[in-house]
Amino acid sequence: MPYKSPVARSEQNRKYRVLNIDRLRLYDKNRVRPPDYHVGRKKYFASWYQKNKKLADERSTKWRLSHPERHRSFVRAWRDKNIDWMKAYTKAYGAKNRETISAKERAYRKLHINQCRRHWKTRMDKIRSNPVLLEQRRRQQQEYYQKNRAQRIASASFYAKVRRARLAGAPGTFTELQWLARLEFYGCCCAYCHVELNRNSATIDHVIPISAGGSNWPSNLVPACIRCNKSKGKRRWVPGFLQTIKISESG
Ligand SMILES: [Zn+2]
C-alpha cells in the first residue's frame, strides 16, 4: 500500500528494517552486484561526504565517543592490516623531512622543557620498575654500543682530550689536601643540592667553568654530586643559592 506522506513512508521503512535486519543483511550479502558497484558506492559516499562534511564528522565523533572499545578495535585492525605500509610511510616521511622534524622537536622541547622532563622521568620510572623492560633496554643499549663502538670510543676520548687540554691551560693548581679541605668547608655536601658526599662520590666542580675563563685555584672549586655537576654543564651556578647566572659568550 503506497504512502502519501514521505515521512510516514520512511518511518514504515525504518520499522521494516529494524524488524527484518537479519534477512536484509543476508540478502545484501548474497546479492549479485555489477562489477563496478563498489567503485560507484565509494564515489557516491565521497561526494556525499564533501557536501555534508560537518554532519558526517559530528556523527562519526558521536559514534566514536559512544563506542570507544569498538573504535579502538577498528583502529587496531586497520593498523595490523596495513602495518608494512605504515612502517614504510613513516620511515620515508622521516627520511624526507629529517631537518624539519628535528627542528620542530627541538623547538617543542625548548618551550615545554618541564613537561618533557616529567615525561622522561615517568618513562624511566616505568622501565625501572619492570624487570622485563629493564632487561630489554639494557640489551638495546648494548646493541647500540656494539654497533657504534668505534665512534663512541673516538668521541669519548676526544672530549676527554679537550677537557684535559682546557684544565691544563687554565691558570692555578691545587693539591689533594686542598681539595679535601674544600670538601670539608662545604660540610661534605654537594654545594648545590646539599646531598651528603664523601671523597669518592664528590666530583670537582668549577664555579666559573674553565671554558668561561675560570681557574684551577682551590677558591674556584666546590664539591658537587654527579647529578648537579652534569646538569650544570657550562652554566654558572652560585653555590648555596639555587640561582643561575647565564654567562655571555664573551665570558
Ligand atoms: Zn647536587
py3Dmol code that shows the C-alpha trace and the ligand (Angstrom):
import py3Dmol

protein = """\
ATOM      1  CA  MET A   1       0.000   0.000   0.000  1.00  0.00           C
ATOM      2  CA  PRO A   2       1.553   3.281  -1.112  1.00  0.00           C
ATOM      3  CA  TYR A   3       2.058   6.017   1.431  1.00  0.00           C
ATOM      4  CA  LYS A   4       1.145   9.521   0.504  1.00  0.00           C
ATOM      5  CA  SER A   5       3.319  11.155   3.113  1.00  0.00           C
ATOM      6  CA  PRO A   6       7.109  10.698   2.670  1.00  0.00           C
ATOM      7  CA  VAL A   7       7.543  10.937   6.443  1.00  0.00           C
ATOM      8  CA  ALA A   8       5.144   8.063   7.025  1.00  0.00           C
ATOM      9  CA  ARG A   9       6.868   6.054   4.319  1.00  0.00           C
ATOM     10  CA  SER A  10      10.335   6.495   5.718  1.00  0.00           C
ATOM     11  CA  GLU A  11       9.016   5.661   9.180  1.00  0.00           C
ATOM     12  CA  GLN A  12       7.489   2.447   7.799  1.00  0.00           C
ATOM     13  CA  ASN A  13      10.798   1.632   6.021  1.00  0.00           C
ATOM     14  CA  ARG A  14      12.723   2.168   9.239  1.00  0.00           C
ATOM     15  CA  LYS A  15      10.380  -0.133  11.177  1.00  0.00           C
ATOM     16  CA  TYR A  16      10.630  -2.806   8.491  1.00  0.00           C
ATOM     17  CA  ARG A  17      14.398  -2.565   8.529  1.00  0.00           C
ATOM     18  CA  VAL A  18      14.628  -2.897  12.310  1.00  0.00           C
ATOM     19  CA  LEU A  19      12.313  -5.917  12.304  1.00  0.00           C
ATOM     20  CA  ASN A  20      14.000  -7.700   9.378  1.00  0.00           C
ATOM     21  CA  ILE A  21      17.601  -6.685   9.856  1.00  0.00           C
ATOM     22  CA  ASP A  22      18.986 -10.261   9.631  1.00  0.00           C
ATOM     23  CA  ARG A  23      17.068 -11.055   6.479  1.00  0.00           C
ATOM     24  CA  LEU A  24      18.151  -7.791   4.900  1.00  0.00           C
ATOM     25  CA  ARG A  25      21.766  -8.425   5.798  1.00  0.00           C
ATOM     26  CA  LEU A  26      21.688 -11.870   4.296  1.00  0.00           C
ATOM     27  CA  TYR A  27      20.072 -10.515   1.157  1.00  0.00           C
ATOM     28  CA  ASP A  28      22.675  -7.797   0.968  1.00  0.00           C
ATOM     29  CA  LYS A  29      25.464 -10.336   1.342  1.00  0.00           C
ATOM     30  CA  ASN A  30      24.243 -12.733  -1.342  1.00  0.00           C
ATOM     31  CA  ARG A  31      23.201 -10.150  -3.835  1.00  0.00           C
ATOM     32  CA  VAL A  32      24.915 -10.305  -7.200  1.00  0.00           C
ATOM     33  CA  ARG A  33      26.324  -6.865  -7.912  1.00  0.00           C
ATOM     34  CA  PRO A  34      27.636  -5.250 -11.063  1.00  0.00           C
ATOM     35  CA  PRO A  35      31.453  -5.277 -11.137  1.00  0.00           C
ATOM     36  CA  ASP A  36      31.776  -1.523 -10.604  1.00  0.00           C
ATOM     37  CA  TYR A  37      29.289  -1.496  -7.718  1.00  0.00           C
ATOM     38  CA  HIS A  38      31.894  -0.729  -5.030  1.00  0.00           C
ATOM     39  CA  VAL A  39      33.533   1.933  -7.147  1.00  0.00           C
ATOM     40  CA  GLY A  40      30.219   3.700  -7.659  1.00  0.00           C
ATOM     41  CA  ARG A  41      29.322   3.344  -3.993  1.00  0.00           C
ATOM     42  CA  LYS A  42      32.654   4.756  -2.932  1.00  0.00           C
ATOM     43  CA  LYS A  43      32.250   7.691  -5.302  1.00  0.00           C
ATOM     44  CA  TYR A  44      28.717   8.325  -4.071  1.00  0.00           C
ATOM     45  CA  PHE A  45      29.802   8.375  -0.430  1.00  0.00           C
ATOM     46  CA  ALA A  46      32.809  10.544  -1.197  1.00  0.00           C
ATOM     47  CA  SER A  47      30.639  13.153  -2.886  1.00  0.00           C
ATOM     48  CA  TRP A  48      28.078  12.921  -0.078  1.00  0.00           C
ATOM     49  CA  TYR A  49      30.860  13.464   2.454  1.00  0.00           C
ATOM     50  CA  GLN A  50      32.127  16.530   0.565  1.00  0.00           C
ATOM     51  CA  LYS A  51      28.622  18.035   0.730  1.00  0.00           C
ATOM     52  CA  ASN A  52      27.853  17.042   4.332  1.00  0.00           C
ATOM     53  CA  LYS A  53      31.269  17.219   5.968  1.00  0.00           C
ATOM     54  CA  LYS A  54      30.133  18.835   9.181  1.00  0.00           C
ATOM     55  CA  LEU A  55      27.239  16.472   9.745  1.00  0.00           C
ATOM     56  CA  ALA A  56      29.374  13.424   8.922  1.00  0.00           C
ATOM     57  CA  ASP A  57      32.176  14.497  11.265  1.00  0.00           C
ATOM     58  CA  GLU A  58      29.699  15.161  14.045  1.00  0.00           C
ATOM     59  CA  ARG A  59      28.119  11.756  13.557  1.00  0.00           C
ATOM     60  CA  SER A  60      31.430   9.929  13.487  1.00  0.00           C
ATOM     61  CA  THR A  61      32.699  11.756  16.581  1.00  0.00           C
ATOM     62  CA  LYS A  62      29.493  10.876  18.390  1.00  0.00           C
ATOM     63  CA  TRP A  63      29.813   7.236  17.394  1.00  0.00           C
ATOM     64  CA  ARG A  64      33.481   7.136  18.384  1.00  0.00           C
ATOM     65  CA  LEU A  65      32.738   8.570  21.805  1.00  0.00           C
ATOM     66  CA  SER A  66      29.857   6.203  22.476  1.00  0.00           C
ATOM     67  CA  HIS A  67      31.750   3.103  21.225  1.00  0.00           C
ATOM     68  CA  PRO A  68      35.352   3.642  22.388  1.00  0.00           C
ATOM     69  CA  GLU A  69      36.178  -0.074  22.541  1.00  0.00           C
ATOM     70  CA  ARG A  70      34.865  -0.842  19.075  1.00  0.00           C
ATOM     71  CA  HIS A  71      36.576   2.201  17.635  1.00  0.00           C
ATOM     72  CA  ARG A  72      39.873   1.140  19.180  1.00  0.00           C
ATOM     73  CA  SER A  73      39.496  -2.365  17.786  1.00  0.00           C
ATOM     74  CA  PHE A  74      38.816  -0.932  14.302  1.00  0.00           C
ATOM     75  CA  VAL A  75      41.910   1.227  14.507  1.00  0.00           C
ATOM     76  CA  ARG A  76      43.968  -1.700  15.711  1.00  0.00           C
ATOM     77  CA  ALA A  77      42.668  -3.960  12.967  1.00  0.00           C
ATOM     78  CA  TRP A  78      43.414  -1.333  10.336  1.00  0.00           C
ATOM     79  CA  ARG A  79      46.906  -0.845  11.699  1.00  0.00           C
ATOM     80  CA  ASP A  80      47.608  -4.584  11.785  1.00  0.00           C
ATOM     81  CA  LYS A  81      46.374  -4.956   8.240  1.00  0.00           C
ATOM     82  CA  ASN A  82      48.465  -2.056   6.945  1.00  0.00           C
ATOM     83  CA  ILE A  83      51.472  -2.377   9.242  1.00  0.00           C
ATOM     84  CA  ASP A  84      54.045  -2.681   6.451  1.00  0.00           C
ATOM     85  CA  TRP A  85      52.607   0.244   4.565  1.00  0.00           C
ATOM     86  CA  MET A  86      52.551   2.336   7.754  1.00  0.00           C
ATOM     87  CA  LYS A  87      56.141   1.475   8.653  1.00  0.00           C
ATOM     88  CA  ALA A  88      57.344   2.281   5.158  1.00  0.00           C
ATOM     89  CA  TYR A  89      55.365   5.521   5.094  1.00  0.00           C
ATOM     90  CA  THR A  90      56.689   6.687   8.486  1.00  0.00           C
ATOM     91  CA  LYS A  91      60.227   5.806   7.510  1.00  0.00           C
ATOM     92  CA  ALA A  92      60.038   7.592   4.169  1.00  0.00           C
ATOM     93  CA  TYR A  93      58.408  10.644   5.719  1.00  0.00           C
ATOM     94  CA  GLY A  94      61.078  10.779   8.436  1.00  0.00           C
ATOM     95  CA  ALA A  95      63.907  10.458   5.915  1.00  0.00           C
ATOM     96  CA  LYS A  96      62.442  13.148   3.690  1.00  0.00           C
ATOM     97  CA  ASN A  97      61.721  15.643   6.486  1.00  0.00           C
ATOM     98  CA  ARG A  98      64.521  14.898   8.938  1.00  0.00           C
ATOM     99  CA  GLU A  99      65.657  18.524   9.290  1.00  0.00           C
ATOM    100  CA  THR A 100      62.156  19.933   9.736  1.00  0.00           C
ATOM    101  CA  ILE A 101      61.202  17.260  12.242  1.00  0.00           C
ATOM    102  CA  SER A 102      64.266  17.671  14.421  1.00  0.00           C
ATOM    103  CA  ALA A 103      63.932  21.475  14.332  1.00  0.00           C
ATOM    104  CA  LYS A 104      60.311  21.152  15.400  1.00  0.00           C
ATOM    105  CA  GLU A 105      61.228  18.730  18.181  1.00  0.00           C
ATOM    106  CA  ARG A 106      64.000  20.999  19.431  1.00  0.00           C
ATOM    107  CA  ALA A 107      61.644  23.995  19.484  1.00  0.00           C
ATOM    108  CA  TYR A 108      58.999  21.950  21.295  1.00  0.00           C
ATOM    109  CA  ARG A 109      61.479  20.697  23.901  1.00  0.00           C
ATOM    110  CA  LYS A 110      62.720  24.237  24.490  1.00  0.00           C
ATOM    111  CA  LEU A 111      59.186  25.520  25.069  1.00  0.00           C
ATOM    112  CA  HIS A 112      57.977  22.575  27.148  1.00  0.00           C
ATOM    113  CA  ILE A 113      61.146  21.503  28.946  1.00  0.00           C
ATOM    114  CA  ASN A 114      59.424  20.773  32.259  1.00  0.00           C
ATOM    115  CA  GLN A 115      56.738  18.699  30.580  1.00  0.00           C
ATOM    116  CA  CYS A 116      59.435  16.791  28.674  1.00  0.00           C
ATOM    117  CA  ARG A 117      61.398  16.140  31.846  1.00  0.00           C
ATOM    118  CA  ARG A 118      58.289  14.859  33.581  1.00  0.00           C
ATOM    119  CA  HIS A 119      57.592  12.625  30.583  1.00  0.00           C
ATOM    120  CA  TRP A 120      61.146  11.228  30.509  1.00  0.00           C
ATOM    121  CA  LYS A 121      61.036  10.652  34.259  1.00  0.00           C
ATOM    122  CA  THR A 122      57.706   8.823  34.067  1.00  0.00           C
ATOM    123  CA  ARG A 123      59.021   6.664  31.256  1.00  0.00           C
ATOM    124  CA  MET A 124      62.243   5.854  33.093  1.00  0.00           C
ATOM    125  CA  ASP A 125      60.329   5.074  36.307  1.00  0.00           C
ATOM    126  CA  LYS A 126      58.118   2.714  34.345  1.00  0.00           C
ATOM    127  CA  ILE A 127      61.144   0.973  32.839  1.00  0.00           C
ATOM    128  CA  ARG A 128      62.995   0.803  36.146  1.00  0.00           C
ATOM    129  CA  SER A 129      60.062  -0.775  37.941  1.00  0.00           C
ATOM    130  CA  ASN A 130      59.644  -3.504  35.314  1.00  0.00           C
ATOM    131  CA  PRO A 131      62.462  -6.100  35.099  1.00  0.00           C
ATOM    132  CA  VAL A 132      61.403  -7.174  31.597  1.00  0.00           C
ATOM    133  CA  LEU A 133      61.552  -3.642  30.221  1.00  0.00           C
ATOM    134  CA  LEU A 134      64.786  -3.003  32.078  1.00  0.00           C
ATOM    135  CA  GLU A 135      66.405  -6.046  30.524  1.00  0.00           C
ATOM    136  CA  GLN A 136      65.105  -5.041  27.090  1.00  0.00           C
ATOM    137  CA  ARG A 137      66.537  -1.547  27.499  1.00  0.00           C
ATOM    138  CA  ARG A 138      69.876  -2.913  28.623  1.00  0.00           C
ATOM    139  CA  ARG A 139      70.029  -5.154  25.569  1.00  0.00           C
ATOM    140  CA  GLN A 140      69.144  -2.262  23.276  1.00  0.00           C
ATOM    141  CA  GLN A 141      71.868  -0.125  24.792  1.00  0.00           C
ATOM    142  CA  GLN A 142      74.391  -2.912  24.472  1.00  0.00           C
ATOM    143  CA  GLU A 143      73.449  -3.449  20.855  1.00  0.00           C
ATOM    144  CA  TYR A 144      73.693   0.250  20.134  1.00  0.00           C
ATOM    145  CA  TYR A 145      77.078   0.415  21.818  1.00  0.00           C
ATOM    146  CA  GLN A 146      78.406  -2.598  19.918  1.00  0.00           C
ATOM    147  CA  LYS A 147      77.141  -1.187  16.658  1.00  0.00           C
ATOM    148  CA  ASN A 148      78.723   2.226  17.216  1.00  0.00           C
ATOM    149  CA  ARG A 149      81.653   1.118  19.355  1.00  0.00           C
ATOM    150  CA  ALA A 150      84.478   2.760  17.401  1.00  0.00           C
ATOM    151  CA  GLN A 151      82.608   6.017  17.098  1.00  0.00           C
ATOM    152  CA  ARG A 152      81.681   6.067  20.796  1.00  0.00           C
ATOM    153  CA  ILE A 153      85.267   5.439  21.898  1.00  0.00           C
ATOM    154  CA  ALA A 154      86.580   8.055  19.498  1.00  0.00           C
ATOM    155  CA  SER A 155      84.194  10.729  20.675  1.00  0.00           C
ATOM    156  CA  ALA A 156      84.731   9.925  24.368  1.00  0.00           C
ATOM    157  CA  SER A 157      88.487  10.112  24.044  1.00  0.00           C
ATOM    158  CA  PHE A 158      88.182  13.284  22.001  1.00  0.00           C
ATOM    159  CA  TYR A 159      86.144  15.034  24.693  1.00  0.00           C
ATOM    160  CA  ALA A 160      88.478  13.742  27.415  1.00  0.00           C
ATOM    161  CA  LYS A 161      91.386  15.199  25.460  1.00  0.00           C
ATOM    162  CA  VAL A 162      89.649  18.545  25.069  1.00  0.00           C
ATOM    163  CA  ARG A 163      88.894  18.633  28.786  1.00  0.00           C
ATOM    164  CA  ARG A 164      92.459  17.774  29.782  1.00  0.00           C
ATOM    165  CA  ALA A 165      93.780  20.496  27.489  1.00  0.00           C
ATOM    166  CA  ARG A 166      91.378  23.012  28.987  1.00  0.00           C
ATOM    167  CA  LEU A 167      92.289  22.023  32.538  1.00  0.00           C
ATOM    168  CA  ALA A 168      95.986  22.188  31.736  1.00  0.00           C
ATOM    169  CA  GLY A 169      95.628  25.535  30.005  1.00  0.00           C
ATOM    170  CA  ALA A 170      93.739  27.173  32.871  1.00  0.00           C
ATOM    171  CA  PRO A 171      95.692  29.103  35.495  1.00  0.00           C
ATOM    172  CA  GLY A 172      96.082  27.720  39.008  1.00  0.00           C
ATOM    173  CA  THR A 173      96.777  24.351  40.612  1.00  0.00           C
ATOM    174  CA  PHE A 174      95.566  22.508  43.652  1.00  0.00           C
ATOM    175  CA  THR A 175      96.697  19.566  45.750  1.00  0.00           C
ATOM    176  CA  GLU A 176      94.593  16.714  47.027  1.00  0.00           C
ATOM    177  CA  LEU A 177      94.749  18.117  50.560  1.00  0.00           C
ATOM    178  CA  GLN A 178      93.460  21.477  49.390  1.00  0.00           C
ATOM    179  CA  TRP A 179      90.599  19.738  47.600  1.00  0.00           C
ATOM    180  CA  LEU A 180      89.695  17.748  50.709  1.00  0.00           C
ATOM    181  CA  ALA A 181      89.737  20.997  52.679  1.00  0.00           C
ATOM    182  CA  ARG A 182      87.211  22.444  50.211  1.00  0.00           C
ATOM    183  CA  LEU A 183      85.051  19.365  50.650  1.00  0.00           C
ATOM    184  CA  GLU A 184      85.165  19.784  54.428  1.00  0.00           C
ATOM    185  CA  PHE A 185      84.432  23.517  54.114  1.00  0.00           C
ATOM    186  CA  TYR A 186      81.181  22.616  52.370  1.00  0.00           C
ATOM    187  CA  GLY A 187      80.283  20.176  55.155  1.00  0.00           C
ATOM    188  CA  CYS A 188      80.940  17.152  52.926  1.00  0.00           C
ATOM    189  CA  CYS A 189      77.816  18.073  50.959  1.00  0.00           C
ATOM    190  CA  CYS A 190      77.025  18.971  47.391  1.00  0.00           C
ATOM    191  CA  ALA A 191      77.377  22.740  47.118  1.00  0.00           C
ATOM    192  CA  TYR A 192      74.200  22.987  45.067  1.00  0.00           C
ATOM    193  CA  CYS A 193      71.682  20.465  46.325  1.00  0.00           C
ATOM    194  CA  HIS A 194      73.282  19.684  49.725  1.00  0.00           C
ATOM    195  CA  VAL A 195      73.153  15.933  49.325  1.00  0.00           C
ATOM    196  CA  GLU A 196      75.757  14.230  51.509  1.00  0.00           C
ATOM    197  CA  LEU A 197      79.009  13.273  49.767  1.00  0.00           C
ATOM    198  CA  ASN A 198      82.266  11.541  50.625  1.00  0.00           C
ATOM    199  CA  ARG A 199      85.667  11.791  48.973  1.00  0.00           C
ATOM    200  CA  ASN A 200      84.744   9.083  46.474  1.00  0.00           C
ATOM    201  CA  SER A 201      81.304  10.299  45.485  1.00  0.00           C
ATOM    202  CA  ALA A 202      82.191  14.012  45.326  1.00  0.00           C
ATOM    203  CA  THR A 203      83.079  15.425  41.931  1.00  0.00           C
ATOM    204  CA  ILE A 204      85.107  18.568  41.388  1.00  0.00           C
ATOM    205  CA  ASP A 205      83.037  21.411  40.025  1.00  0.00           C
ATOM    206  CA  HIS A 206      84.479  24.669  38.765  1.00  0.00           C
ATOM    207  CA  VAL A 207      82.194  27.511  39.903  1.00  0.00           C
ATOM    208  CA  ILE A 208      83.331  29.604  36.967  1.00  0.00           C
ATOM    209  CA  PRO A 209      83.717  26.956  34.263  1.00  0.00           C
ATOM    210  CA  ILE A 210      87.168  26.578  32.727  1.00  0.00           C
ATOM    211  CA  SER A 211      85.505  27.164  29.354  1.00  0.00           C
ATOM    212  CA  ALA A 212      84.380  30.575  30.624  1.00  0.00           C
ATOM    213  CA  GLY A 213      87.830  31.592  31.859  1.00  0.00           C
ATOM    214  CA  GLY A 214      87.647  30.034  35.358  1.00  0.00           C
ATOM    215  CA  SER A 215      90.791  28.861  37.144  1.00  0.00           C
ATOM    216  CA  ASN A 216      92.050  25.720  38.866  1.00  0.00           C
ATOM    217  CA  TRP A 217      92.721  27.620  42.121  1.00  0.00           C
ATOM    218  CA  PRO A 218      91.036  25.982  45.125  1.00  0.00           C
ATOM    219  CA  SER A 219      88.747  29.007  45.563  1.00  0.00           C
ATOM    220  CA  ASN A 220      87.100  28.154  42.230  1.00  0.00           C
ATOM    221  CA  LEU A 221      86.432  24.549  43.240  1.00  0.00           C
ATOM    222  CA  VAL A 222      83.360  23.219  45.008  1.00  0.00           C
ATOM    223  CA  PRO A 223      82.218  19.664  45.654  1.00  0.00           C
ATOM    224  CA  ALA A 224      79.149  18.621  43.666  1.00  0.00           C
ATOM    225  CA  CYS A 225      77.196  15.439  43.250  1.00  0.00           C
ATOM    226  CA  ILE A 226      77.384  13.897  39.783  1.00  0.00           C
ATOM    227  CA  ARG A 227      73.806  14.906  39.012  1.00  0.00           C
ATOM    228  CA  CYS A 228      74.364  18.600  39.746  1.00  0.00           C
ATOM    229  CA  ASN A 229      77.733  18.625  38.013  1.00  0.00           C
ATOM    230  CA  LYS A 230      76.261  17.118  34.871  1.00  0.00           C
ATOM    231  CA  SER A 231      73.131  19.239  34.769  1.00  0.00           C
ATOM    232  CA  LYS A 232      75.093  22.397  35.387  1.00  0.00           C
ATOM    233  CA  GLY A 233      77.125  21.997  32.201  1.00  0.00           C
ATOM    234  CA  LYS A 234      78.600  25.284  31.055  1.00  0.00           C
ATOM    235  CA  ARG A 235      76.256  27.441  33.121  1.00  0.00           C
ATOM    236  CA  ARG A 236      77.376  29.260  36.173  1.00  0.00           C
ATOM    237  CA  TRP A 237      75.604  28.415  39.409  1.00  0.00           C
ATOM    238  CA  VAL A 238      76.258  30.182  42.656  1.00  0.00           C
ATOM    239  CA  PRO A 239      76.879  27.557  45.344  1.00  0.00           C
ATOM    240  CA  GLY A 240      74.405  27.598  48.183  1.00  0.00           C
ATOM    241  CA  PHE A 241      71.895  29.679  46.276  1.00  0.00           C
ATOM    242  CA  LEU A 242      69.760  27.881  43.750  1.00  0.00           C
ATOM    243  CA  GLN A 243      70.279  30.537  41.195  1.00  0.00           C
ATOM    244  CA  THR A 244      71.776  30.535  37.752  1.00  0.00           C
ATOM    245  CA  ILE A 245      73.687  33.258  36.018  1.00  0.00           C
ATOM    246  CA  LYS A 246      73.944  32.922  32.288  1.00  0.00           C
ATOM    247  CA  ILE A 247      77.452  33.593  31.066  1.00  0.00           C
ATOM    248  CA  SER A 248      77.611  35.520  27.843  1.00  0.00           C
ATOM    249  CA  GLU A 249      79.769  34.208  25.004  1.00  0.00           C
ATOM    250  CA  SER A 250      82.482  36.789  25.688  1.00  0.00           C
ATOM    251  CA  GLY A 251      82.846  35.459  29.268  1.00  0.00           C
TER     252      GLY A 251
END
"""
ligand_1 = """\
1
ZN
Zn 73.931 18.053 43.993
"""
view = py3Dmol.view(width=600, height=400)
view.addModel(protein, "pdb")
view.setStyle({"model": 0}, {"cartoon": {"style": "trace"}})
view.addModel(ligand_1, "xyz")
view.setStyle({"model": 1}, {"stick": {}})
view.zoomTo()
view.show()
